[in-house]
Amino acid sequence: MKKTIFLFLVIAIIQLGTFTLSAQQKTQSAALYSKIDSYLTAGSKNGFSGAISVVKTGEIIINKGYGEANKNTKTLNNPNTIFDIGSNTKQFTATAILKLAELGKLKLTDSLSTFFENLPIKKQSITIHQLLTHTAGLSESIGRDYSAFGKLSEISQKDFFKKLFGSKLLSEPGEKYSYSNTGFSILGRIIELASGQPYETFLNENLFTPAGMLQTGYLLPKWDTKQMAHGYNRNIMETESTITYYIEAGGINWNLKGNGGINSTQNDMLLWYKALKTNIILIPESFEKLTTPYPYTSSLNSTSSYGYGWGVKKLENNSKRITHNGSNGTFTHTIIWYPKEDIYIVYATNANSSKVEGIAYVVAEIVLDESYSPKPIKNNIYAFIMNYIKQHSTDKSNDLLTLLQGKYTDDFTNSSPINTIGNLLLRSNENLKWIIELFKMNVQLYPEDGNLWDSLGDGYKANNLKEDAIKSYRKAIELGYKDSQKKLTELIED
């Protein structure tokens, strides 16, 4: 009888302890949610637009969107919003390579000569491992992925690889680290050659579908078009979803394929984390290779480490932090993962600026340190100027200058913010009086910059002030800005 009572008490204590721990965890999670949510909600009033997902010890702490995915339709960002994830595409490419290794289709020690013919001698010995770790000595890129207005670069597969393999190496293979988009483009092509399938098809069948990821890829998913985020560079320059450009182009060229440009959602990236963590995609040995920090020396002779498609850093407590960022200038995407602590953070924004691109790391500090108090998210200087001129007449230009010099001391250090806004207004033919006012302000601040006098000439020309435009172009030429000569000649002859 006494033993029965004793056992009952022991069980009751254990159950009480479990209940108390669970309640405590729920309280801590709620507090953490509140802290992150308050920080980002306040930031959304200052231009932050995007989404955050945080998992801690298997529990989703927060998975929420902020701001607008599409300002025209007033569609809000949410966990199913489709964002361009930029260079976080590289982890998919790296995982696909390891999957092919598991299938016996290739080895990480294979050289380029295994897959490509007629290579220059110095490139024949480059290995898959070197490509994965950015130590092949290849340049970062051989062309831009997008033009200034989002259009895809036009280059054929044949021309891309001919130009790439004919380019000069930055260093001997295996000697130094040099981040290379083109290296991952080569890996993308190797995936095709080794599997006999198009790059995206292999990823879809072997990575995304097994993980349950239905809204991740370039062109294969049946995209929920209502969830495709528009881009708002610095919250002032609108572009459509990059998927729209892929559809218009009829495909993805090798400037982008394999190294960037995949689109996904927060919910899909949570499924990706679960699939990697539970070895649905890769066996444990392959996952270890994926996230092993391979030491390297950069061109600056600083020592760091990179995994396969991940930045990997060993920490003092014998754990490691796995991270990677991706951006095309408008969309920015960040993943931070502490495997030992089981903390996983996915961050996306469709309105990138210097004020919001590091938000994931701020959220990581909030998660790791209960006492950490983040600084409020501040509106970026470009959006601030644009909002100001929409709300004030040109007689308030001196007040604008005072505000910029007071509120944005660290950002207002050159002519770029004012010149950029002026040229955007010029392009859209809006606020013509403010165009002149902004350009005049800039030449007063930087009177020896010929480019700014050229911009002022453009402003006068847009306002049909021919004589003032001529004077400005002549000043620009006097200061060595030769591009003004053609404008001046055309204006005089008109």
RONU-915340 format. One record per residue (C-alpha): residue in one letter; chain; z, y, x. Coordinates in Angstrom, 1 decimal, decimal comma. Each point is the difference from the previous one (the first is absolute). Layout:
N
resn; chain; up; north; east
a; A; Z; Y; X;
...
//
This chain:
494
resn; chain; up; north; east
m; A; 0,0; 0,0; 0,0;
k; A; 1,0; 2,4; 2,8;
k; A; -3,3; -0,9; 1,8;
t; A; -2,0; 0,8; -3,1;
i; A; 1,7; 3,4; -0,4;
f; A; -0,5; 0,7; 3,7;
l; A; -3,7; -0,8; -0,2;
f; A; -0,3; 2,1; -3,1;
l; A; 1,5; 3,0; 1,7;
v; A; -2,2; -0,5; 3,1;
i; A; -3,1; -0,1; -2,2;
a; A; 1,2; 3,0; -2,0;
i; A; 0,6; 2,0; 3,2;
i; A; -3,5; -0,9; 1,4;
q; A; -1,6; 0,9; -3,3;
l; A; 1,9; 3,3; -0,1;
g; A; -1,0; 0,7; 3,6;
t; A; -3,6; -0,7; -0,8;
f; A; 0,1; 2,2; -3,1;
t; A; 1,7; 2,8; 1,9;
l; A; -2,6; -0,2; 2,8;
s; A; -2,9; 0,0; -2,5;
a; A; 1,5; 3,0; -1,8;
q; A; 0,5; 1,8; 3,3;
q; A; -3,6; -0,8; 1,0;
k; A; -1,2; 1,4; -3,4;
t; A; 2,0; 3,2; 0,5;
q; A; -1,4; 0,4; 3,6;
s; A; -3,5; -0,6; -1,2;
a; A; 0,3; 2,5; -2,8;
a; A; 1,4; 2,6; 2,4;
l; A; -2,9; -0,7; 2,4;
y; A; -2,5; 0,3; -2,7;
s; A; 1,4; 3,3; -1,2;
k; A; 0,0; 1,4; 3,5;
i; A; -3,6; -0,9; 0,7;
d; A; -1,2; 1,0; -3,5;
s; A; 1,8; 3,4; 0,2;
y; A; -1,6; 0,7; 3,4;
l; A; -3,5; -0,8; -1,2;
t; A; 0,3; 1,6; -3,4;
a; A; 1,0; 3,2; 1,6;
g; A; -2,8; -0,4; 2,4;
s; A; -2,6; -0,5; -2,8;
k; A; 0,8; 3,6; -1,1;
n; A; -1,1; 1,1; 3,5;
g; A; -3,3; -1,9; 0,0;
f; A; 1,0; -3,6; 0,8;
s; A; -2,3; -2,4; -1,8;
g; A; 0,2; -3,8; 0,6;
a; A; 2,1; -3,1; -0,4;
i; A; 2,9; -1,8; 1,7;
s; A; 1,1; -3,6; 0,0;
v; A; 3,2; -1,2; 1,6;
v; A; 1,3; -3,6; 0,2;
k; A; 3,4; -0,8; 1,5;
t; A; 1,4; -3,5; 0,3;
g; A; -2,5; -1,3; -2,5;
e; A; 0,7; 2,6; -2,6;
i; A; -2,4; 2,8; -1,0;
i; A; 2,0; 3,2; 0,3;
i; A; -2,8; 2,3; -1,1;
n; A; -3,6; -0,4; -0,9;
k; A; -1,2; 3,3; -1,4;
g; A; -2,8; 2,6; 0,0;
y; A; 0,3; 3,8; 0,3;
g; A; -2,6; 2,8; -0,7;
e; A; -3,5; -0,6; -1,3;
a; A; -2,6; -2,6; 0,8;
n; A; -2,6; 2,1; -1,8;
k; A; 0,7; 3,6; -0,8;
n; A; -3,1; 0,2; -2,3;
t; A; 1,3; -2,7; -2,3;
k; A; 3,7; 0,7; 0,7;
t; A; 0,4; -3,7; 1,0;
l; A; 3,3; -0,5; 1,8;
n; A; 0,5; -2,0; 3,2;
n; A; 1,8; -3,3; -0,7;
p; A; 0,4; -3,5; 1,6;
n; A; -3,5; -1,0; -1,2;
t; A; -1,8; 3,1; 1,4;
i; A; -2,7; -0,9; 2,4;
f; A; 0,2; 1,7; 3,4;
d; A; -2,1; -0,2; 3,1;
i; A; 2,3; -1,7; 2,6;
g; A; -2,1; 1,1; 3,1;
s; A; 0,9; -1,9; 3,2;
n; A; 2,5; -2,3; -1,8;
t; A; -3,2; -1,9; -0,6;
k; A; 0,4; -1,3; 3,6;
q; A; 2,9; -2,2; -0,9;
f; A; -2,3; -1,8; -2,5;
t; A; -2,6; -0,5; 2,7;
a; A; 2,6; -1,3; 2,4;
t; A; 1,4; -2,4; -2,5;
a; A; -3,5; -1,2; -0,9;
i; A; -0,6; -0,8; 3,7;
l; A; 3,2; -2,0; 0,2;
k; A; -1,0; -1,8; -3,1;
l; A; -3,3; -1,0; 1,6;
a; A; 2,0; -1,2; 3,0;
e; A; 2,1; -2,2; -2,2;
l; A; -3,2; -1,4; -1,6;
g; A; -1,3; -0,8; 3,5;
k; A; -2,9; 2,4; -0,3;
l; A; 0,9; 2,0; 3,1;
k; A; 2,6; 0,5; 2,7;
l; A; 1,7; 3,2; 1,0;
t; A; -1,1; -0,5; 3,6;
d; A; -3,7; -0,1; -1,1;
s; A; -2,1; 2,6; 1,6;
l; A; -2,7; 2,2; -1,5;
s; A; -2,7; -2,1; 1,6;
t; A; 1,1; -2,8; -2,3;
f; A; -1,3; 2,0; -3,0;
f; A; -2,5; 2,6; 1,3;
e; A; -3,1; -0,4; 2,1;
n; A; -1,5; 2,2; 2,7;
l; A; 3,2; 1,9; 0,7;
p; A; 0,5; 2,3; 3,0;
i; A; 1,8; -2,0; 2,7;
k; A; 3,2; 2,1; -0,2;
k; A; 0,4; -0,7; -3,7;
q; A; -0,7; -3,7; 0,1;
s; A; 3,5; -1,0; 1,0;
i; A; 1,9; 2,2; -2,6;
t; A; 2,2; -2,3; -2,0;
i; A; 1,1; 0,0; -3,6;
h; A; 3,6; 0,5; 1,1;
q; A; -1,1; 3,2; 1,9;
l; A; -1,8; 1,3; -3,1;
l; A; 3,1; -0,7; -2,2;
t; A; 2,3; 1,8; 2,4;
h; A; -2,4; 3,0; 0,8;
t; A; -0,2; -1,0; 3,6;
a; A; -3,7; -0,8; 0,2;
g; A; -0,8; 3,4; 1,5;
l; A; -2,2; 1,1; -2,9;
s; A; -0,3; 3,6; -1,3;
e; A; 1,9; 1,0; -3,2;
s; A; -3,2; 0,4; -2,0;
i; A; -3,8; 0,6; 0,4;
g; A; -0,4; 2,1; -3,1;
r; A; 2,0; 1,5; -2,8;
d; A; 0,9; -2,2; -3,0;
y; A; -0,5; 2,9; -2,4;
s; A; -1,7; 3,3; 0,2;
a; A; 1,9; 3,2; -0,9;
f; A; -0,6; -0,7; -3,7;
g; A; 0,7; -3,7; -0,2;
k; A; -3,5; -1,5; 0,3;
l; A; -0,2; -3,1; 2,1;
s; A; -1,7; 0,1; 3,4;
e; A; -3,4; -1,6; -0,1;
i; A; -0,6; -2,6; 2,7;
s; A; -1,3; -3,5; -0,3;
q; A; 1,8; -3,1; 1,3;
k; A; -2,6; -0,4; 2,8;
d; A; 0,2; 3,6; 1,1;
f; A; 3,8; 0,1; -0,1;
f; A; 0,5; -3,0; 2,2;
k; A; -2,8; 1,0; 2,3;
k; A; 1,6; 3,4; 0,5;
l; A; 3,5; -1,5; 0,4;
f; A; -0,9; -2,7; 2,5;
g; A; -2,1; 2,5; 1,9;
s; A; 2,9; 2,5; 0,3;
k; A; 2,1; 0,4; 3,1;
l; A; 3,3; -1,7; 0,3;
l; A; 3,1; 2,3; 0,3;
s; A; 1,7; -2,5; 2,2;
e; A; -0,3; -3,6; 1,2;
p; A; 0,7; -2,5; -2,8;
g; A; 3,7; -0,9; -0,1;
e; A; 1,0; 2,9; 2,3;
k; A; 1,2; 2,7; -2,4;
y; A; 0,7; 0,7; -3,6;
s; A; -2,5; 2,3; -1,8;
y; A; 0,1; 0,1; -3,8;
s; A; -3,4; -1,1; -1,2;
n; A; -1,5; -0,1; -3,5;
t; A; -3,2; -1,5; 1,5;
g; A; 2,0; -2,9; 1,4;
f; A; 1,1; -1,0; -3,6;
s; A; -3,6; 0,5; -1,2;
i; A; -1,0; -2,7; 2,5;
l; A; 2,8; -2,2; -1,3;
g; A; -1,3; 0,5; -3,5;
r; A; -3,4; -1,2; 1,1;
i; A; 1,6; -3,0; 1,8;
i; A; 1,6; -0,9; -3,3;
e; A; -3,4; -0,1; -1,6;
l; A; -1,6; -2,0; 2,8;
a; A; 2,9; -2,5; 0,2;
s; A; 0,4; -0,5; -3,7;
g; A; -3,6; 0,3; -1,2;
q; A; 1,1; 2,5; -2,6;
p; A; -0,1; 3,7; -0,4;
y; A; 3,1; 1,8; 1,3;
e; A; 1,4; 1,0; -3,4;
t; A; -0,8; -3,3; -1,6;
f; A; 2,0; -1,9; 2,6;
l; A; 3,0; 2,4; -0,4;
n; A; -0,2; -0,2; -3,8;
e; A; -0,1; -3,8; -0,1;
n; A; 2,5; -0,8; 2,8;
l; A; 2,4; 3,0; -0,1;
f; A; 0,0; 2,0; -3,1;
t; A; -0,6; -2,6; -2,7;
p; A; 2,7; -2,4; 1,3;
a; A; 2,4; 2,9; 0,1;
g; A; -0,9; 1,1; -3,6;
m; A; -1,5; 3,3; 1,2;
l; A; -2,6; 0,9; -2,5;
q; A; -0,4; 3,7; 0,7;
t; A; -0,6; -0,1; 3,8;
g; A; -3,3; 0,2; 1,9;
y; A; -3,1; 2,1; 0,2;
l; A; -2,5; -1,1; -2,7;
l; A; 1,0; -3,5; -1,2;
p; A; 2,9; 0,7; -2,3;
k; A; -0,5; 0,9; -3,6;
w; A; 1,5; 3,4; 0,6;
d; A; 2,0; 1,7; -2,7;
t; A; -1,9; 3,2; 0,2;
k; A; 2,6; 1,9; -1,9;
q; A; 2,5; -0,7; 2,8;
m; A; -2,3; 1,1; 2,9;
a; A; 1,7; 3,0; 1,7;
h; A; -2,0; 3,1; 0,9;
g; A; 0,7; 1,5; 3,3;
y; A; 1,5; 3,5; 0,5;
n; A; -0,1; 0,9; 3,7;
r; A; 3,0; 2,4; 0,6;
n; A; 0,1; 0,2; -3,8;
i; A; -3,0; 2,4; 0,0;
m; A; -3,2; -2,1; 0,7;
e; A; -0,9; -2,6; -2,6;
t; A; -2,0; -3,1; 0,6;
e; A; -0,6; -3,1; -2,1;
s; A; 1,4; -3,4; 0,7;
t; A; -1,6; -1,5; 3,1;
i; A; -1,1; -2,9; -2,2;
t; A; -2,4; 2,3; -1,7;
y; A; -1,7; 0,7; 3,3;
y; A; -0,2; -3,7; 0,8;
i; A; -1,7; -0,6; -3,4;
e; A; -2,4; 2,9; 0,6;
a; A; -0,9; -1,3; 3,5;
g; A; -0,3; -3,6; -1,3;
g; A; 2,2; -1,4; 2,7;
i; A; 2,3; 0,7; 2,9;
n; A; -1,4; 0,7; 3,5;
w; A; 1,5; -1,2; 3,2;
n; A; 1,4; 3,4; 0,9;
l; A; 2,6; -0,9; -2,6;
k; A; -0,1; -3,7; -0,8;
g; A; 2,8; -2,0; 1,7;
n; A; 1,9; 3,0; 1,2;
g; A; 0,6; 2,2; -3,0;
g; A; -0,8; 1,1; -3,5;
i; A; 1,4; -2,9; -2,1;
n; A; 1,6; 1,2; -3,2;
s; A; 3,2; -1,5; -1,6;
t; A; 2,9; 0,7; -2,3;
q; A; 3,8; 0,1; 0,7;
n; A; 0,4; -3,1; -2,2;
d; A; -2,6; -1,9; 2,0;
m; A; 1,6; 1,0; 3,3;
l; A; 3,3; -1,4; -1,2;
l; A; -1,8; -3,3; -0,7;
w; A; -1,5; 0,2; 3,5;
y; A; 3,5; 0,3; 1,4;
k; A; 1,2; -3,0; -2,0;
a; A; -2,9; -2,1; 1,0;
l; A; 0,5; 0,7; 3,7;
k; A; 3,8; -0,5; -0,3;
t; A; -0,3; -3,3; -1,8;
n; A; -2,9; -1,3; 2,1;
i; A; -2,4; -0,2; -2,9;
i; A; -2,8; 1,4; 2,3;
l; A; 1,0; -1,0; 3,5;
i; A; 2,2; -2,8; 1,4;
p; A; 3,2; 1,3; 1,8;
e; A; -1,6; -0,4; 3,5;
s; A; -2,9; 2,2; -1,0;
f; A; 2,2; 2,6; -1,6;
e; A; 2,0; 0,1; 3,3;
k; A; -3,2; 0,7; 1,9;
l; A; -0,9; 2,7; -2,5;
t; A; 3,2; 1,8; 0,5;
t; A; 0,8; -0,6; 3,7;
p; A; 0,2; 3,2; 2,1;
y; A; -2,5; -0,4; 2,8;
p; A; 1,0; 2,6; 2,7;
y; A; -2,7; 2,3; 1,3;
t; A; -0,4; 3,1; 2,1;
s; A; -1,9; 2,9; -1,6;
s; A; -2,4; 2,4; 1,6;
l; A; 3,0; 2,3; 0,4;
n; A; 1,8; -2,8; 1,9;
s; A; 2,7; -0,2; -2,7;
t; A; 1,2; -3,5; -0,9;
s; A; 0,0; -1,2; -3,6;
s; A; -1,1; -3,0; -2,0;
y; A; -2,4; -1,0; -2,8;
g; A; -0,3; -3,2; -2,0;
y; A; -3,1; -1,2; -1,7;
g; A; -0,9; 2,9; -2,4;
w; A; 3,6; 1,2; 0,1;
g; A; 2,1; 2,3; 2,1;
v; A; 3,0; -2,0; 1,0;
k; A; 3,2; 1,3; 1,6;
k; A; 3,0; -2,0; 1,2;
l; A; 3,3; 1,6; -1,0;
e; A; 3,4; 0,0; 1,7;
n; A; 1,5; -2,4; -2,5;
n; A; -2,4; -2,8; 0,9;
s; A; -2,1; 0,7; -3,0;
k; A; -3,4; 1,7; -0,2;
r; A; -1,8; 2,6; -2,1;
i; A; -3,6; -0,7; -1,1;
t; A; -2,0; 3,1; -1,0;
h; A; -3,5; 1,3; -0,4;
n; A; -1,6; 3,2; -1,4;
g; A; -3,4; 0,6; -1,4;
s; A; -1,7; 3,3; -1,0;
n; A; -3,5; 1,4; -0,6;
g; A; 1,5; 3,6; 0,0;
t; A; 0,5; 0,1; -3,8;
f; A; 1,6; -3,4; -0,8;
t; A; 2,8; -1,1; 2,2;
h; A; 1,7; -3,4; -0,1;
t; A; 3,0; -1,3; 1,9;
i; A; 1,9; -3,4; 0,1;
i; A; 3,3; -0,4; 1,7;
w; A; 1,6; -3,5; 0,2;
y; A; 3,3; -1,2; 1,5;
p; A; -0,3; -3,8; -0,4;
k; A; 3,5; -0,8; 1,2;
e; A; 1,6; 2,5; -2,4;
d; A; -2,6; -0,8; -2,7;
i; A; -0,9; 3,6; -0,6;
y; A; -3,6; 0,8; -0,9;
i; A; -1,4; 3,4; -0,8;
v; A; -3,5; 0,9; -1,3;
y; A; -1,0; 3,6; -0,3;
a; A; -3,3; 1,5; -1,2;
t; A; -1,1; 3,6; -0,6;
n; A; -3,3; 1,3; -1,4;
a; A; 0,8; 3,6; 1,1;
n; A; 0,7; -0,3; 3,7;
s; A; 1,3; 2,9; 2,1;
s; A; 2,3; 0,3; 3,0;
k; A; 2,9; 0,5; -2,4;
v; A; -0,3; -3,4; -1,7;
e; A; -1,7; -2,4; 2,4;
g; A; 3,4; -1,1; 1,5;
i; A; 1,8; -0,5; -3,3;
a; A; 0,2; -3,8; 0,5;
y; A; 2,1; 0,5; 3,1;
v; A; 2,3; 2,4; -1,8;
v; A; 0,5; -2,6; -2,8;
a; A; 0,7; -2,6; 2,7;
e; A; 2,8; 2,2; 1,4;
i; A; 1,4; 0,3; -3,5;
v; A; 0,1; -3,8; -0,4;
l; A; 1,5; -0,6; 3,4;
d; A; 2,6; 2,7; 0,1;
e; A; 2,1; 0,8; -3,1;
s; A; 1,1; 3,3; 1,5;
y; A; -3,5; 1,2; 0,8;
s; A; -1,0; 3,1; -2,0;
p; A; -3,8; 0,8; 0,2;
k; A; -1,4; 3,5; 0,2;
p; A; -1,9; 0,9; -3,2;
i; A; -3,7; -0,5; -0,1;
k; A; -1,7; 3,3; 0,6;
n; A; -3,3; 1,2; -1,5;
n; A; -2,7; 0,0; 2,7;
i; A; -1,3; 3,4; 1,2;
y; A; -3,5; -0,6; -1,3;
a; A; 1,1; -0,7; -3,6;
f; A; 2,5; 2,9; 0,2;
i; A; -2,7; 2,5; 0,9;
m; A; -2,4; -1,4; -2,7;
n; A; 2,7; 0,2; -2,7;
y; A; 1,0; 3,5; 1,1;
i; A; -3,5; 1,4; -0,3;
k; A; -0,5; -1,6; -3,4;
q; A; 3,1; 1,9; -1,2;
h; A; -0,4; 3,4; 1,7;
s; A; -2,5; 2,7; 0,5;
t; A; -1,2; 1,1; 3,4;
d; A; 2,3; 3,0; 0,1;
k; A; 2,8; -2,6; 0,7;
s; A; -1,6; -1,2; 3,2;
n; A; 2,6; 1,5; 2,2;
d; A; 2,7; -1,8; -2,0;
l; A; -1,9; -3,3; 0,6;
l; A; 0,0; 0,7; 3,8;
t; A; 3,7; 0,7; -0,1;
l; A; 0,7; -3,2; -1,9;
l; A; -2,1; -2,1; 2,5;
q; A; 1,7; 1,5; 3,0;
g; A; 3,4; -0,6; -1,6;
k; A; -0,3; -3,3; -1,8;
y; A; -2,5; -1,8; 2,2;
t; A; 0,8; 1,1; 3,5;
d; A; -0,7; -3,4; 1,4;
d; A; -3,3; -0,4; -1,8;
f; A; -1,4; 3,5; 0,2;
t; A; -0,7; -0,1; 3,7;
n; A; -3,8; 0,4; -0,1;
s; A; -3,0; 1,2; -2,0;
s; A; -0,7; -3,4; -1,7;
p; A; 1,9; 0,2; -3,3;
i; A; -1,4; 3,4; -1,1;
n; A; -3,5; -0,8; 1,3;
t; A; 0,0; -3,4; -1,7;
i; A; 1,0; 1,5; -3,4;
g; A; -2,5; 2,8; 0,3;
n; A; -2,8; -2,4; 0,7;
l; A; 1,0; -2,2; -2,9;
l; A; -0,1; 2,9; -2,3;
l; A; -3,4; 1,0; 1,5;
r; A; -1,3; -3,5; -0,6;
s; A; 1,1; 0,1; -3,7;
n; A; -1,0; 3,6; -0,4;
e; A; 3,4; 0,9; -1,4;
n; A; 2,4; 2,9; 0,5;
l; A; -2,7; 2,0; 1,9;
k; A; 2,3; 3,0; 0,6;
w; A; 2,7; -2,3; 1,4;
i; A; -2,6; -1,5; 2,4;
i; A; -0,5; 3,3; 1,7;
e; A; 3,8; 0,8; -0,1;
l; A; 0,8; -3,3; 1,7;
f; A; -2,7; 0,3; 2,7;
k; A; 1,0; 3,6; 0,7;
m; A; 3,6; -1,1; 0,4;
n; A; -1,1; -2,7; 2,5;
v; A; -2,1; 2,4; 2,2;
q; A; 3,0; 2,4; 0,1;
l; A; 2,2; -2,8; 1,2;
y; A; -2,6; -1,5; 2,4;
p; A; -2,4; 2,9; 0,8;
e; A; -1,6; -1,8; 3,0;
d; A; -1,1; -3,1; -1,9;
g; A; -3,8; 0,2; -0,7;
n; A; 0,1; -2,9; -2,5;
l; A; 2,4; 2,1; -2,2;
w; A; -2,4; 3,0; 0,1;
d; A; -2,8; -2,4; -1,0;
s; A; 2,1; -1,1; -3,0;
l; A; 0,7; 3,6; -1,0;
g; A; -3,8; 0,6; 0,1;
d; A; -0,4; -3,0; -2,3;
g; A; 2,6; 1,6; -2,3;
y; A; -1,7; 3,3; -0,1;
k; A; -3,4; -1,6; -0,6;
a; A; 1,4; -2,0; -3,0;
n; A; 1,2; 3,4; -1,4;
n; A; -3,5; 1,5; 0,6;
l; A; 1,5; 2,5; 2,6;
k; A; -3,0; -0,3; 2,3;
e; A; 0,9; 2,8; 2,5;
d; A; 3,5; -1,3; 0,4;
a; A; -1,3; -3,5; 0,5;
i; A; -2,4; 1,2; 2,7;
k; A; 2,8; 1,8; 1,9;
s; A; 2,1; -3,2; -0,1;
y; A; -2,7; -2,3; 1,2;
r; A; -0,8; 2,4; 2,9;
k; A; 3,7; 0,0; 0,9;
a; A; 0,0; -3,8; 0,0;
i; A; -3,0; -0,1; 2,3;
e; A; 1,6; 2,6; 2,3;
l; A; 3,0; -2,4; 0,3;
g; A; -2,3; -2,9; 0,9;
y; A; -0,4; -1,7; -3,4;
k; A; -3,7; -0,8; 0,2;
d; A; -0,3; -1,7; -3,4;
s; A; 0,2; 3,5; -1,6;
q; A; -3,4; 1,0; 1,5;
k; A; -2,1; -1,9; -2,5;
k; A; 2,0; 1,3; -2,9;
l; A; -0,3; 3,6; 1,3;
t; A; -3,8; -0,3; 0,5;
e; A; -0,5; -1,5; -3,6;
l; A; 2,2; 2,8; -1,5;
i; A; -1,9; 2,8; 1,8;
e; A; -3,4; -1,4; -1,0;
d; A; 1,1; -0,6; -3,6;
//
